[in-house]
């Protein structure tokens, strides 16, 4: 499995749809801007809930794709099935 740089993904989400600064994003997530910077540079890893919140603020939806079937599910759909 290929390693994914979550920091680049977070930075791109922030810059593509919102134009928020790291300070703006930190305020929205109740985190320090230095924490946002650390996530985006890959020096630390956010927890899954923070990633979901980041995506929601940036108006992105996270999808899960079953590699065998190609079926696409949202996080919300999967959480209802548990």
Beta strands, then each sheet from edge to edge (+ up, - down):
strand 1: 63-65
strand 2: 72-74
sheet 1: 1+ 2-
end
